[in-house]
């Protein structure tokens, strides 16, 4: 049997191959099959292929055993992640085709057609396993960075997908060149004619890659952000970002996918700033019946103050300054007058909101009157809760509106109900006056709270 030149293989491989060929020849001689030369080649090739896959399997088991022992001894994150994601085991897949390519030439002549076919198949298989191993390495690097170092939760998965895509394109080109025995340069030259078609096929991936770079550069979107994209049903938390899709879980647990370039080419709302600030804005309006707004005298003011003692310091301060409205340059959130019942009610609303423990009083607090409408005079309440939790947020703003809607009756006011109906003050006696001992509104010791910071962006 003729074999390739010795310098094509290592001495150890040559020795193993000669020993195996001799062993097969002896076995076939004892069986009386030594005259079938092709049978010896086939048996040798089957043994080599089976042995190659056995060596690969054994190597994976050895690596897993050694790595698991090392992890138990050192308790390292990298070792545990290598085990969980089976990175080294996937890299071992390249062992069988390498063994086959190293051992197969000893069974055939160098120009034998069967050897050429086997080498091409083994070469393509080796390239595929190489791609699987490199993809596993890329995934390990991405996952390790995303867990330990990606504190800003940047969408780096798109970059990993691009790297894997480029790698597979190169591997496919080389594999085809190996299979057809042509130079990769010739294949690349031929692909130039299909450039337009490839641009159409990979249009979404190319646009997604560019969009991913722009979002990462401008820190526009992180995994876990709550976003709202106008014109689409996307209104929820970002679960994942790839080259072709941004996966969003809506508040009703439905899943919506949006192309990344849609987020770059159009505007979208990101609630990340709200969560980072730890507070959530309330903007609500109570429409007052204009027929119930009137001027008040000192006796009426004293009667209201007696019912709501929290207003005493505010009223005394205005009377001492001989003014009927607050004149402090707008440094405090207390907004009201002692001229009208609505002015007193605005002051009470400010104090009630400012002293509510569920309201963040370091943020802007405003109770203001809007332009009158045919339905009445709108009074807008603007403040921020001390939590971003949706359930608590809804409960807090509902409690504030309920209290103010009932307390306004004690100020002689009524909330607009319809074009022909005004809430009767005599029948609405459910208002709860302010109690200094009440848990809902703790006692206020300073009617001139500290200055609020500038109004944050809504």
Phi, psi and omega in degrees: 000131180270143179233162176296171180298149185296331185285355179282341183228165178284157179300322181296316178297319179298317181296314180298317180296316179296320178296318181293320178296319178295320179296316180296320180297318179295317180296316180294328178294319178295331180271357180077023182247018185290343180281349178267092184292324180294328179297323178297319179296318182294315179298316179301315182294319178296317179296319180297314181295314179297320179293325180296313180291328177293319178296318178298317178295316180295322180294320177298317180296320180294316180297316179298318181295312181295319182292321179295321177296320180294321179295319179296327180282319187256341181055047181268146180292322183296316179298317179296321179291323176297323177289315183296319184265001174053042183293310182291325178297321178291327178292334181286351180296341182282349183295310183304312180295329178293318178297318180297315180295331180280328187261334185298323183302340183284345181267347185224161173291157185298329181261008182293135184297322179298319178296320180298316180296316181297317181295322179292316179297315179296323179294316178297317179297322179295321178294321179295315179294328175298317177297320178297318179295315179294321176298322177295322177294317178299316179297321179296315180298315180297311182295320179295316178293320184294328182277317191258325189245345184275068184291332177274358179055046179291147181281078183270356181297326179298322179294320178296319179297322177296315180299318179292322179296315178297319180299315182291326176297315179296317181294319179298318179297315180294320180297319178295319179295325177291319183293322182261000179059050177232159181288139176301331179297323179294321178295318179296324177295321178291330179292340179300330179289339182257017184298318181296317179295320179296324178298322178290321182293318184257024182301311182297321180293319180294313179296321178295322178296314178297317179296321178297320177296317181296317180293323178291318182296320182266003179054049185275330189210135174238156171293130183103348178290147173265119183234156173232122181250108180301143180085356177229162177282007183287117178203082183179202186269140178284120180268320186202155178225123177236187180292330188248350185204145169251116184270124183238130174263113182289169181297338177264017176071010171280154182253130179236137176248135182233133176299137181303322183291342175294322180291332181275321184281337177237172179271150174215158183257129180243125182269015181300320180299325179296315180293322179293324179285336179077014179218157184227138189282142171244126174226103182228157183231133170249124181267114183275141176287119184297334181289348180256002179268125182209164177284150181237148175260181184298323181296317179293322178297317180297323179294320179291320179296323179297325179281329180234083184301341180299339181275352188300310181297323179295312181293316179299321180296320179290322179291322180294327180273002179058035175239154177258004177215160182292136183224072181232021177073013178074024182281342181243159180279001181283114188233112180177179179221172173246017177279321186231162177293330177289324177296318176295321180294323176297318178297318180295319179299319178298314181294320180297315181290319182298323183266003177287123183294344180268003178252136177278099184277007171272351176263173183294133175235122182223133168237110188227161178261137179262180178296138180296147179235170176300345182263350180144198182249106182290136174244115184267136177251123183231117179199182182229135176284160180272012179216157175253000179295133186296314181299313181293322180301312181295322180293320182294311182292328177293319179296320179296313181295321179297315182295313182293326180294328178271327182289334183298336180296324180290345177264007181079016182256163175217145178272136182301135180247311177201177183293345183236002186231129174243138181297130180282128179289330183290326183274339182262089182248019185269008182293140180256110181292161181291135179236123183299336180267002183288141179287334182288332182221094182296161183296136181264128183257345182219112182279359176243084183293163181297160182297140178276150175291170180299149185299123180286162177292139181285000000 
